[in-house]
Amino acid sequence: MRIWKIALLVDDVTAAENLYHEVLGVKVISRLPIGNAGECVFLDAGGVQLELIPKAAFAEEDRLSRLGLHHLSFKADDVEGTT
């Protein structure tokens, strides 16, 4: 099992993308429009995806709208056999 994705909740997706892509050189791999909240941006950070999620996506969910680490996703070849 390995870390597959780290999702970060950010105030400004454009500024965060600029930091990771323009300053740190992390490659943008895709974008996901999420309606009025804007879009999520996915980046490849050396085999681990970074997902930049706009805080506005969780505006109605106070407990989910805290900036910073939102969630981790793991990947396993055999979920049932992984301990």
C-alpha positions as CSV (number, residue, x, y, z in Angstrom):
1,M,0.0,0.0,0.0
2,R,1.2,3.5,-0.7
3,I,-0.1,7.1,-0.5
4,W,-1.9,7.9,-3.7
5,K,-3.2,11.4,-3.2
6,I,-2.9,14.2,-0.7
7,A,-5.9,16.6,-0.8
8,L,-5.4,20.2,0.4
9,L,-8.1,22.7,1.0
10,V,-7.0,26.1,-0.1
11,D,-8.4,29.7,-0.1
12,D,-7.1,30.4,-3.6
13,V,-6.6,27.5,-6.0
14,T,-4.8,29.8,-8.5
15,A,-2.3,31.0,-6.0
16,A,-1.7,27.4,-4.7
17,E,-1.3,26.1,-8.2
18,N,1.2,28.9,-8.9
19,L,3.2,27.9,-5.9
20,Y,3.3,24.2,-6.7
21,H,3.6,24.5,-10.5
22,E,5.4,27.7,-11.2
23,V,7.7,27.9,-8.1
24,L,8.2,24.2,-7.2
25,G,7.9,22.7,-10.7
26,V,5.2,20.2,-9.9
27,K,3.3,19.1,-13.1
28,V,-0.4,19.9,-13.4
29,I,-2.1,16.6,-14.6
30,S,-5.8,17.5,-14.7
31,R,-8.6,19.8,-13.6
32,L,-12.1,19.1,-12.3
33,P,-14.8,21.7,-12.6
34,I,-16.9,21.8,-9.4
35,G,-19.6,24.3,-10.3
36,N,-19.8,27.6,-8.5
37,A,-16.9,26.7,-6.2
38,G,-14.5,26.8,-9.2
39,E,-12.3,23.8,-9.9
40,C,-10.0,21.3,-8.3
41,V,-6.4,21.0,-9.7
42,F,-4.5,17.8,-9.6
43,L,-0.7,17.8,-9.7
44,D,1.9,15.0,-9.9
45,A,4.3,15.4,-7.0
46,G,6.7,12.5,-7.9
47,G,4.2,9.7,-8.0
48,V,1.9,11.1,-5.4
49,Q,-1.0,13.3,-6.5
50,L,-1.7,16.6,-4.9
51,E,-5.3,17.7,-5.1
52,L,-6.0,21.4,-4.6
53,I,-9.6,21.9,-3.5
54,P,-11.1,25.4,-3.2
55,K,-12.5,26.1,0.3
56,A,-15.7,27.3,-1.3
57,A,-16.5,23.6,-2.2
58,F,-17.3,23.0,1.4
59,A,-18.7,26.4,2.3
60,E,-21.9,24.8,3.8
61,E,-19.9,22.3,5.9
62,D,-18.0,24.1,8.6
63,R,-16.3,21.0,9.9
64,L,-15.0,20.2,6.4
65,S,-14.0,23.8,5.4
66,R,-10.8,24.1,7.5
67,L,-7.8,25.0,5.4
68,G,-4.9,22.6,5.0
69,L,-4.8,18.8,4.8
70,H,-8.3,17.7,3.8
71,H,-7.7,13.9,3.3
72,L,-5.2,11.3,2.3
73,S,-6.0,8.5,-0.2
74,F,-4.1,5.2,-0.3
75,K,-3.7,2.8,-3.2
76,A,-3.2,-1.0,-2.8
77,D,-2.9,-3.7,-5.4
78,D,-4.9,-6.1,-3.2
79,V,-7.1,-4.2,-0.7
80,E,-8.4,-7.4,1.0
81,G,-4.9,-8.8,1.2
82,T,-3.3,-5.6,2.6
83,T,-2.9,-5.5,6.3
